[in-house]
Every structure is written in structure tokens, then in C-alpha cells.
Amino acid sequence: MTIQTSAQWWRLIEQNWDELVGLFRRCGLAQDLEGMERLKARRDARIAKRLLAVKRCAPERRVRQQSRSWQILFDLCAEQWVLYQRMR
């Protein structure tokens, strides 16, 4: 997936929030969901660090490739650079 703007990145977060929450729960990070909700509501780029924490507990590659949720998470992590782009 190619994400070219922060608006696209945040839209992907919004559209897949429930799936991402499921990954947080699977990784034992459910206690952080309230903080994640606040970061999402404010569109705070620090949410990317939290997504990277979930990425660290990802299963083996074969399992990730078969899971839409993991694919979305990896796309968001790979394309987080758009959050730090200067507006032109």
C-alpha cells in the first residue's frame, strides 16, 4: 500500500481502528488503549511509536502475510514518515 499524505495515513487508522485495537489486545497492550484513543483523536504523531511497539510482538512472517490486520499495521509503520512531512 502506498500512503503519500498524513491525511491518507490517518484515514487508514480510522478505517481500521477496531482491527488495530485487536492487535493491541493480542500483544498485551490493552492497558494503553485509552492513551491511544486520545492520540488518535488529536491526530498526534506519537501514536506511531505505539504502533511500533505492537509491531515488535508480530508473529512470524507467514502468519503476518495472511492477516489483513498485521498488513495494515506494517503499512502504517512503514509509512509513518508522512506524519513528519512539512506542509508545502
C-alpha distances in whole Angstrom, upper triangle without the diagonal:
4,6,10,12,14,14,11,11,14,13,10,13,16,14,14,17,19,17,17,20,21,19,21,24,24,24,27,26,27,29,27,25,28,27,23,24,26,23,21,24,24,21,22,20,22,19,17,20,20,17,18,21,19,17,20,22,19,20,20,17,18,18,15,13,15,15,12,13,13,9,9,11,10,7,9,12,10,9,13,14,13,16,19,18,22,22,23
4,6,9,12,13,9,10,13,13,11,14,17,16,16,19,21,19,19,22,23,22,23,27,26,26,29,27,28,31,28,26,29,27,24,24,26,23,21,23,23,20,21,18,21,19,17,20,21,18,18,22,21,19,22,24,21,23,23,20,21,22,18,17,19,18,15,16,16,12,11,13,12,8,10,12,10,8,11,12,11,14,16,15,18,19,20
4,6,8,9,6,6,10,10,9,12,14,14,15,17,20,19,17,21,22,21,22,26,26,25,28,26,27,29,26,24,26,24,21,22,23,20,17,20,20,16,17,15,18,16,14,18,19,16,17,21,20,18,21,23,21,24,24,22,23,23,20,19,21,19,16,16,16,13,11,13,12,8,8,11,9,6,9,10,8,11,13,12,15,16,17
4,7,8,7,8,11,12,12,14,16,17,18,20,23,22,20,24,26,24,25,29,29,28,31,28,29,31,28,27,28,26,23,23,24,21,19,21,20,16,18,15,18,18,16,19,21,18,19,23,23,21,24,26,25,27,28,25,27,27,23,22,25,23,20,20,20,17,15,16,15,12,11,13,12,8,10,9,7,10,12,10,13,12,14
4,5,5,6,9,10,11,13,14,16,17,18,22,22,20,23,25,24,25,28,29,28,30,27,28,30,26,25,26,24,21,21,21,18,16,18,17,13,15,13,16,16,15,18,20,18,19,22,22,21,25,27,25,28,29,27,29,28,25,24,26,24,21,21,21,19,16,16,16,13,12,14,13,9,10,9,5,8,10,8,10,10,12
4,5,5,6,8,10,11,12,14,15,16,20,20,18,20,23,22,22,25,27,26,28,25,25,26,23,22,22,20,17,18,17,14,13,14,13,9,11,9,13,13,12,15,17,15,17,20,20,20,23,25,24,27,29,27,29,28,24,24,26,24,21,20,20,18,15,15,16,13,10,12,13,9,8,9,5,5,8,8,10,10,13
4,5,5,6,9,10,10,12,14,15,19,19,18,20,23,22,23,26,27,27,29,26,26,27,24,22,22,21,18,17,17,15,12,13,13,10,12,12,15,14,14,18,19,17,19,22,22,22,25,27,26,29,30,28,30,29,25,25,27,24,21,20,21,19,16,16,17,14,12,15,15,12,11,12,9,9,12,11,13,12,14
4,6,5,6,9,10,10,12,14,17,17,16,19,21,21,22,25,26,25,28,25,25,27,24,22,23,22,18,18,19,16,14,15,16,12,14,13,17,15,14,18,19,16,18,21,21,20,24,25,24,26,27,25,27,26,22,22,23,21,18,17,18,16,13,14,15,12,10,13,13,10,11,12,9,10,13,13,15,14,16
4,5,5,6,9,10,11,12,16,15,13,16,19,18,18,22,23,22,24,22,22,24,21,19,20,19,15,16,17,14,11,14,14,10,12,10,13,11,10,14,15,13,15,18,17,17,20,22,20,23,25,23,25,24,20,20,22,19,16,15,15,14,10,11,12,9,7,10,11,8,8,10,7,8,11,12,15,15,17
4,5,5,6,9,10,10,14,14,13,15,18,17,18,21,22,22,24,21,21,22,19,17,18,16,13,13,14,11,8,10,11,7,10,10,12,10,11,14,14,13,16,18,17,18,21,22,22,25,26,25,27,25,22,22,23,20,17,15,17,16,12,12,14,12,9,12,14,11,10,12,10,9,13,14,16,16,19
4,5,5,6,8,10,13,14,13,15,18,18,19,21,23,23,25,22,22,24,21,18,19,19,15,14,16,14,11,12,13,11,13,14,16,14,14,18,17,15,18,21,19,19,23,24,23,25,27,25,27,25,22,22,22,20,16,15,17,15,12,13,15,13,11,14,15,13,13,15,13,12,16,16,19,18,20
4,5,5,6,8,11,11,10,13,15,15,16,19,20,20,23,20,20,23,20,17,19,19,15,15,17,15,11,14,15,12,15,14,16,13,13,16,16,13,16,18,16,16,20,21,19,22,23,22,23,21,18,18,19,16,12,11,13,12,8,10,12,9,8,12,13,11,12,14,13,13,17,17,20,20,22
4,6,5,6,9,9,8,10,13,13,13,16,18,18,20,17,17,19,16,14,15,15,11,11,13,11,8,11,13,10,12,12,13,10,10,14,13,10,14,16,14,15,18,19,18,21,23,22,23,21,18,19,19,16,13,11,13,12,9,9,12,11,8,11,13,12,11,15,13,12,16,18,20,20,23
4,6,5,9,10,10,11,14,15,15,17,19,20,21,19,18,20,17,14,15,15,12,11,13,12,8,10,12,10,13,14,16,13,14,17,15,14,17,19,17,18,22,22,21,24,26,25,26,24,21,21,22,18,15,13,15,15,12,12,15,14,12,15,17,15,15,18,16,15,19,20,22,21,24
4,6,8,9,10,12,14,15,16,18,19,21,22,20,19,22,20,17,18,19,15,14,16,16,12,13,16,14,17,17,19,16,16,19,18,15,19,20,18,19,22,22,21,23,25,24,24,22,19,20,19,16,13,11,14,14,10,12,15,14,12,16,18,16,16,19,18,17,21,22,24,24,26
4,6,5,6,9,10,11,13,15,16,17,19,17,16,19,17,15,17,17,14,13,16,15,12,14,17,15,17,17,18,14,15,17,15,13,16,17,15,16,19,19,17,19,22,21,21,19,16,17,16,13,10,8,11,11,8,9,13,12,11,14,16,15,16,19,18,18,21,23,25,25,28
4,5,5,6,9,10,11,12,14,15,17,15,13,16,14,11,13,14,10,10,13,12,9,12,15,13,15,16,16,12,13,16,13,12,15,16,14,15,19,18,17,20,22,22,23,20,18,19,19,15,12,10,12,13,10,10,14,14,12,14,17,17,16,20,19,18,21,23,26,26,29
4,5,5,6,9,10,11,13,14,16,14,12,15,14,11,13,15,12,11,15,15,13,14,18,17,18,19,19,15,16,18,15,14,17,17,14,16,19,18,17,19,22,22,22,19,17,19,18,14,12,9,12,14,12,12,16,16,15,17,20,20,19,23,22,21,25,27,29,29,32
4,5,5,7,9,10,11,13,15,14,13,16,15,13,16,17,14,14,17,17,14,17,20,18,19,19,19,15,16,18,15,12,15,16,12,14,17,15,14,16,18,18,19,16,13,15,14,10,9,6,9,11,9,9,13,14,13,15,18,18,18,22,22,21,24,26,29,30,33
4,5,5,6,9,10,11,13,11,11,14,12,10,13,14,10,11,15,14,12,15,17,16,16,16,16,12,12,14,11,9,12,12,9,11,14,13,12,15,18,18,19,16,13,15,15,12,10,6,8,10,8,7,11,12,11,12,15,16,15,19,19,18,21,24,27,27,30
4,5,5,6,9,10,11,9,8,11,10,7,11,12,9,10,13,13,12,15,17,16,17,17,16,13,14,15,11,10,14,13,10,13,15,14,14,16,20,20,21,18,16,18,18,14,13,10,11,14,12,11,14,16,14,15,19,19,18,22,22,20,24,26,29,29,33
4,5,5,6,9,10,10,9,12,12,10,14,15,13,14,17,17,16,18,21,20,21,21,20,16,16,17,14,12,15,14,11,13,15,13,13,14,17,18,19,15,14,17,16,12,12,8,10,13,12,11,15,16,15,17,20,21,20,24,24,23,26,29,32,32,36
4,5,5,6,9,8,9,13,12,11,15,15,13,14,18,17,16,19,21,20,20,19,18,14,14,15,12,10,12,11,7,9,11,9,9,11,14,15,16,13,11,14,14,11,11,7,8,11,11,9,12,14,13,14,17,18,18,22,22,22,24,27,30,31,34
4,5,5,6,5,6,9,8,8,12,12,10,12,15,15,14,17,19,18,18,18,16,13,13,13,9,9,11,9,6,10,11,10,11,13,17,18,20,16,15,18,18,14,15,11,11,14,13,11,13,16,14,14,18,19,18,22,23,21,24,27,30,31,34
4,5,5,6,5,8,9,9,12,14,12,14,17,17,17,20,22,21,21,21,19,16,17,16,13,12,14,12,9,13,14,11,12,14,18,19,21,17,16,19,19,15,16,12,13,17,16,14,17,19,18,18,21,23,22,25,26,25,27,30,33,34,38
4,6,8,8,12,13,12,16,17,15,17,20,20,20,23,25,24,23,23,21,18,18,17,14,13,14,12,9,11,12,9,10,11,14,16,17,14,13,17,16,13,15,12,11,15,15,13,16,19,18,18,21,23,22,26,27,26,29,31,35,36,39
4,6,8,11,11,12,16,16,14,17,20,19,19,22,24,23,22,21,19,16,16,15,12,11,12,9,6,9,9,6,8,10,14,16,18,15,14,17,17,15,16,13,12,15,16,13,15,18,17,16,19,21,20,24,25,24,27,30,33,34,38
4,6,8,9,11,14,15,14,16,19,19,19,22,24,23,22,22,19,17,17,16,12,13,14,11,9,12,12,9,12,14,17,20,21,18,17,21,21,18,19,16,15,19,19,16,18,21,20,19,22,24,23,26,28,26,28,31,34,36,39
4,5,6,7,11,11,10,13,15,15,16,19,20,20,19,19,16,13,14,13,9,10,12,9,8,11,12,10,13,15,19,21,23,20,18,22,22,19,19,16,15,19,18,15,17,20,18,17,20,22,20,24,25,23,25,28,31,33,36
4,5,5,9,10,10,11,14,15,15,17,19,20,19,19,17,14,16,15,11,12,15,12,11,14,15,13,15,18,21,23,25,21,20,23,23,20,20,16,16,20,18,16,19,21,19,19,23,24,22,25,26,24,27,30,32,33,37
4,6,7,9,10,12,13,14,16,17,19,20,19,20,17,15,17,16,12,14,16,13,13,16,17,16,18,21,24,26,28,25,23,27,27,23,23,19,20,23,21,19,21,24,21,21,24,25,23,26,27,25,27,30,33,34,38
4,6,5,6,9,10,11,12,14,16,16,15,16,13,11,13,12,9,11,13,11,11,15,15,15,17,20,24,25,27,24,22,26,26,23,22,18,18,21,19,16,19,21,18,18,22,22,20,23,24,21,23,27,29,30,34
4,5,5,6,9,10,10,12,14,15,14,16,14,11,14,13,10,11,14,13,12,15,17,16,18,21,24,25,27,24,22,25,25,21,20,17,17,20,18,15,19,20,17,18,21,22,19,23,23,21,23,26,28,29,33
4,5,5,6,9,10,11,13,14,14,16,14,12,15,15,12,14,17,16,15,19,20,20,21,24,28,29,31,28,25,28,28,25,23,20,21,23,21,18,22,23,20,20,24,24,21,24,24,21,24,27,29,29,33
4,5,5,6,9,10,11,12,11,13,10,9,12,12,10,12,15,14,14,17,19,19,21,24,28,28,31,28,25,28,29,25,24,20,21,23,20,18,20,21,18,18,22,22,19,21,22,18,20,24,26,26,30
4,5,5,6,9,10,10,9,11,9,7,10,10,8,9,13,12,12,15,17,17,19,22,25,26,28,25,22,25,25,22,20,17,17,19,17,14,17,18,15,15,19,18,16,19,19,16,19,22,24,24,28
4,6,5,6,9,10,10,13,12,9,13,14,11,12,16,16,15,18,20,20,21,24,28,28,30,27,24,26,27,23,21,18,19,21,18,16,19,20,16,17,21,20,18,21,20,17,20,23,25,25,28
4,5,5,6,8,8,11,11,9,13,14,12,14,17,17,17,20,22,23,24,27,30,31,33,30,27,29,30,26,24,21,22,24,20,18,21,21,18,19,22,21,18,21,20,17,19,22,23,23,27
4,5,5,6,5,8,7,6,10,11,10,11,14,15,15,18,20,21,22,26,28,28,31,28,25,27,28,25,23,20,20,21,18,16,19,19,15,16,19,17,14,17,16,13,15,18,20,20,24
4,5,5,6,9,9,7,10,12,11,12,15,16,16,18,20,21,22,25,28,27,29,27,24,26,26,23,20,17,19,19,16,15,17,17,13,15,18,16,14,17,15,13,16,18,20,20,23
4,6,8,11,12,10,14,16,15,15,19,19,19,21,24,25,25,28,31,31,33,30,27,29,29,26,23,21,22,23,19,18,21,20,17,18,21,19,17,19,18,15,18,20,21,20,24
4,5,9,10,10,13,15,15,16,19,20,20,22,24,26,26,30,33,32,34,32,29,30,31,28,26,23,24,24,21,19,22,21,17,18,21,19,16,18,16,13,15,17,18,18,21
4,6,9,8,10,13,13,14,16,18,18,20,22,24,24,28,30,29,32,30,26,28,29,26,23,20,21,21,18,17,19,17,14,15,18,15,13,14,13,9,12,14,15,15,19
4,5,6,9,11,11,12,15,16,17,19,21,23,23,27,29,29,31,30,26,28,29,26,24,21,21,22,19,17,18,18,14,14,17,15,12,13,12,9,11,14,15,16,19
4,5,6,8,10,11,12,14,16,16,18,21,21,25,27,26,29,28,24,26,28,25,23,20,20,20,17,15,16,15,12,11,14,12,8,10,10,6,8,11,13,14,18
4,5,6,7,9,10,12,14,15,16,19,20,24,26,26,29,27,24,26,28,25,23,20,19,20,18,15,16,16,13,12,15,14,10,12,13,9,11,14,16,18,22
4,5,5,6,9,10,11,13,15,17,17,21,24,23,26,24,21,23,25,21,20,17,16,17,15,12,14,14,10,10,13,13,10,12,13,10,12,16,18,19,23
4,5,5,6,9,10,10,13,15,15,19,21,21,24,22,19,21,23,20,18,16,15,15,13,10,11,11,8,7,10,10,7,9,11,9,11,14,17,19,22
4,5,5,6,9,10,11,13,15,19,21,21,24,23,19,22,24,21,20,17,16,17,15,12,12,14,11,9,12,12,9,12,14,12,13,16,19,21,25
4,5,5,7,9,10,12,13,17,20,20,23,21,18,21,23,20,19,15,14,16,14,11,12,14,11,10,13,14,12,15,16,14,16,19,22,24,27
4,5,5,6,9,10,11,15,17,17,20,18,15,17,19,16,15,12,11,12,11,7,9,11,8,7,11,12,10,13,15,13,16,19,22,23,27
4,5,5,6,9,10,14,16,16,19,18,15,17,19,17,17,14,12,13,12,9,9,11,9,6,10,12,10,13,15,14,16,19,22,24,27
4,5,5,7,9,13,16,17,20,18,16,19,20,18,18,15,13,15,15,11,11,14,12,10,13,15,14,16,19,17,19,22,25,27,31
4,5,6,7,11,14,15,17,15,13,16,17,14,15,11,10,12,12,8,10,13,11,10,13,15,14,18,19,18,20,23,27,28,32
4,5,5,9,11,12,15,13,10,13,15,13,14,11,8,10,11,7,7,11,10,8,11,13,13,16,18,18,20,22,26,28,31
4,6,9,11,12,15,14,12,15,17,16,17,14,11,14,14,11,10,14,14,11,13,16,16,18,21,20,22,25,28,30,33
4,7,9,12,14,12,11,15,16,14,16,13,11,14,15,12,12,15,15,13,16,19,18,21,24,23,25,28,31,33,36
4,7,8,11,9,7,11,12,11,13,11,8,10,12,10,9,13,14,12,14,17,18,21,23,23,25,27,31,33,35
4,6,8,6,6,10,11,10,13,12,9,12,14,12,12,16,17,16,17,20,21,24,26,26,28,30,34,36,39
4,6,6,6,9,10,11,14,14,11,12,16,14,13,16,18,17,17,21,22,25,27,28,29,31,35,37,39
4,5,5,6,9,10,13,13,10,10,14,13,11,14,17,15,15,19,20,23,25,26,28,30,33,35,37
4,6,5,7,9,12,13,11,11,15,15,14,16,19,18,18,21,23,26,27,29,31,32,36,37,40
4,5,5,7,10,11,9,10,13,13,13,16,18,18,18,21,23,26,27,28,30,32,36,37,39
4,5,5,8,8,5,7,10,10,9,12,14,14,15,17,19,22,23,24,27,28,32,33,36
4,6,7,9,7,6,10,11,10,12,15,15,15,17,20,22,23,25,27,28,32,33,35
4,7,9,8,8,11,13,13,14,17,18,18,20,22,25,26,27,30,31,35,36,38
4,5,5,6,9,10,11,12,14,16,17,18,20,23,24,25,28,29,33,33,36
4,6,5,6,9,10,10,12,14,15,16,18,21,21,22,25,27,30,31,33
4,5,5,6,9,10,11,12,14,16,17,20,20,21,24,25,29,29,32
4,5,5,6,9,10,11,12,14,15,19,20,20,23,25,28,29,32
4,5,5,6,9,10,10,12,14,17,18,19,22,23,27,28,30
4,5,5,6,9,10,11,12,15,15,16,19,21,24,25,27
4,5,5,6,9,10,11,14,15,15,18,20,23,24,27
4,5,5,6,8,10,13,14,15,18,19,23,24,27
4,5,5,6,8,11,12,13,16,17,21,22,24
4,6,5,6,9,10,10,13,15,18,19,22
4,6,5,9,10,11,13,15,19,20,23
4,6,8,10,11,13,14,18,20,22
4,5,6,8,10,11,15,16,19
4,5,6,8,10,13,15,18
4,5,6,7,10,13,15
4,5,5,9,10,13
4,6,9,10,13
4,6,9,12
4,6,9
4,6
4
